[in-house]
């Protein structure tokens, strides 16, 4: 048997895994709180549904990674307090985030999460950690596809300059 080839849960985490998973919890807590704020500003029902899905996904991931950290004797990062729920009409018009901006901000967080999951998968030597973040990656990719479909359907997509092939 090779080094660290037993049950992955019995293997110690290396410093990179500890830092990356701890930081993942910190940033995911922040992303959940930001999505909760954006939910207060959202008017579109389809966007609200996706924001709720983002919040639930983030909370589920935080719970799983927090359990991993606790099982390995690692203190958890501070969590952002849940922002109060506010009715959209209670937010002054000039202070509201428009739905297209909300969708862009939320999908940007999903994209950043994909990159983070990939990085953690690549640096992990514990198979259970790599597999956990592989599952997170797949769920985030599916959620990102839903955001892309939404912004296209609603006409909120701002594409970069398109390259059109001009054949003479």
C-alpha positions as CSV (number, residue, x, y, z in Angstrom):
1,X,0.0,0.0,0.0
2,X,1.2,3.5,-0.8
3,X,1.3,6.6,1.3
4,X,-2.1,8.0,2.2
5,X,-3.9,5.1,0.4
6,X,-6.3,4.1,3.1
7,X,-9.7,5.4,3.9
8,X,-9.7,9.1,2.8
9,X,-11.6,10.2,5.9
10,X,-8.7,8.8,8.1
11,X,-6.1,10.8,6.1
12,X,-5.0,14.3,7.3
13,X,-5.9,17.3,5.2
14,X,-2.8,19.1,3.8
15,X,-2.4,22.8,4.3
16,X,-3.8,23.7,0.9
17,X,-6.9,21.7,1.5
18,X,-7.4,23.3,4.9
19,X,-7.0,26.8,3.6
20,X,-9.0,26.3,0.4
21,X,-12.0,24.6,2.1
22,X,-11.9,27.2,5.0
23,X,-11.9,30.0,2.4
24,X,-14.6,28.3,0.4
25,X,-16.9,28.4,3.5
26,X,-16.1,32.0,4.1
27,X,-16.8,33.1,0.6
28,X,-19.8,30.9,0.2
29,X,-21.3,32.4,3.3
30,X,-20.8,35.8,1.8
31,X,-22.3,34.7,-1.5
32,X,-25.4,33.4,0.2
33,X,-25.8,36.7,2.1
34,X,-25.4,38.6,-1.1
35,X,-28.0,36.5,-2.9
36,X,-30.4,37.1,-0.1
37,X,-29.9,40.8,-0.5
38,X,-30.4,40.5,-4.3
39,X,-33.6,38.5,-3.7
40,X,-35.0,41.5,-1.8
41,X,-34.4,43.6,-5.0
42,X,-35.6,41.2,-7.6
43,X,-39.0,41.7,-9.2
44,X,-38.9,38.9,-11.9
45,X,-40.4,35.7,-10.6
46,X,-38.1,33.5,-12.6
47,X,-35.1,35.4,-11.3
48,X,-36.4,35.0,-7.7
49,X,-36.7,31.3,-8.2
50,X,-33.1,31.0,-9.4
51,X,-31.8,33.2,-6.5
52,X,-33.6,30.9,-4.1
53,X,-32.0,27.9,-5.8
54,X,-28.6,29.7,-5.5
55,X,-29.2,30.3,-1.8
56,X,-30.2,26.7,-1.1
57,X,-27.2,25.3,-3.0
58,X,-24.8,27.6,-1.2
59,X,-26.2,26.7,2.2
60,X,-26.0,23.0,1.4
61,X,-22.4,23.3,0.3
62,X,-21.4,25.4,3.4
63,X,-23.0,22.7,5.6
64,X,-21.1,19.9,4.0
65,X,-17.7,21.7,4.0
66,X,-18.3,22.9,7.5
67,X,-18.8,19.4,8.7
68,X,-15.6,18.3,7.0
69,X,-13.7,21.1,8.7
70,X,-15.2,20.4,12.1
71,X,-14.4,16.7,11.8
72,X,-10.7,17.7,11.1
73,X,-10.6,20.0,14.1
74,X,-10.6,23.2,12.1
75,X,-12.4,26.3,13.4
76,X,-15.0,27.7,11.1
77,X,-14.8,31.2,9.6
78,X,-17.3,33.7,10.7
79,X,-20.7,33.6,8.9
80,X,-22.4,36.7,7.6
81,X,-25.7,37.4,9.4
82,X,-28.8,36.8,7.3
83,X,-30.0,40.1,5.9
84,X,-33.6,41.1,6.8
85,X,-36.3,40.4,4.3
86,X,-37.6,43.5,2.6
87,X,-40.5,44.0,0.2
88,X,-39.4,45.3,-3.2
89,X,-41.8,48.3,-3.0
90,X,-40.2,49.4,0.3
91,X,-36.9,50.0,-1.6
92,X,-36.8,53.4,-3.2
93,X,-36.7,53.2,-7.0
94,X,-33.3,54.9,-7.3
95,X,-31.8,52.5,-4.7
96,X,-33.1,49.2,-6.3
97,X,-30.9,46.9,-8.3
98,X,-32.4,46.2,-11.7
99,X,-33.2,42.6,-12.6
100,X,-30.7,42.4,-15.4
101,X,-27.9,43.5,-13.0
102,X,-29.1,41.1,-10.4
103,X,-28.9,38.2,-12.9
104,X,-25.4,39.2,-14.0
105,X,-24.2,39.5,-10.4
106,X,-25.6,36.1,-9.4
107,X,-24.3,34.3,-12.5
108,X,-20.9,35.9,-11.9
109,X,-20.8,34.3,-8.4
110,X,-21.7,30.9,-10.0
111,X,-18.8,31.3,-12.4
112,X,-16.4,32.2,-9.6
113,X,-17.6,29.2,-7.7
114,X,-16.9,26.9,-10.7
115,X,-13.3,28.1,-10.8
116,X,-12.9,27.7,-7.1
117,X,-14.3,24.1,-7.2
118,X,-11.9,23.3,-10.0
119,X,-8.9,24.6,-8.1
120,X,-9.8,22.7,-4.9
121,X,-10.4,19.5,-7.0
122,X,-7.0,19.9,-8.6
123,X,-5.1,20.5,-5.4
124,X,-6.8,17.8,-3.3
125,X,-5.0,14.6,-2.5
126,X,-7.9,13.3,-0.5
127,X,-10.3,11.6,-2.9
128,X,-13.4,12.5,-0.7
129,X,-12.6,16.2,-0.9
130,X,-12.0,16.1,-4.6
131,X,-15.2,14.2,-5.2
132,X,-17.2,16.6,-3.0
133,X,-16.0,19.6,-5.0
134,X,-16.6,17.7,-8.2
135,X,-20.2,17.3,-7.2
136,X,-20.4,21.0,-6.3
137,X,-18.9,21.8,-9.7
138,X,-21.6,19.8,-11.5
139,X,-24.4,21.5,-9.6
140,X,-22.9,25.0,-10.2
141,X,-22.5,24.3,-13.9
142,X,-26.2,23.3,-14.1
143,X,-27.2,26.4,-12.2
144,X,-25.0,28.6,-14.4
145,X,-26.7,27.1,-17.5
146,X,-30.1,28.1,-15.9
147,X,-28.9,31.7,-15.4
148,X,-27.6,31.8,-19.0
149,X,-31.0,30.6,-20.3
150,X,-32.8,33.1,-18.2
151,X,-30.8,36.1,-19.3
152,X,-31.2,35.1,-23.0
153,X,-34.9,34.6,-22.6
154,X,-35.5,37.9,-20.8
155,X,-33.3,39.8,-23.3
156,X,-30.8,40.7,-20.5
157,X,-27.7,39.2,-22.1
158,X,-25.1,41.7,-23.1
159,X,-22.8,39.8,-25.5
160,X,-19.3,40.8,-26.3
161,X,-18.5,41.9,-29.8
162,X,-19.5,39.0,-32.1
163,X,-17.0,37.7,-34.6
164,X,-18.8,37.1,-37.9
165,X,-16.9,35.3,-40.5
166,X,-16.8,37.2,-43.8
167,X,-16.0,34.9,-46.6
168,X,-15.4,36.6,-50.0
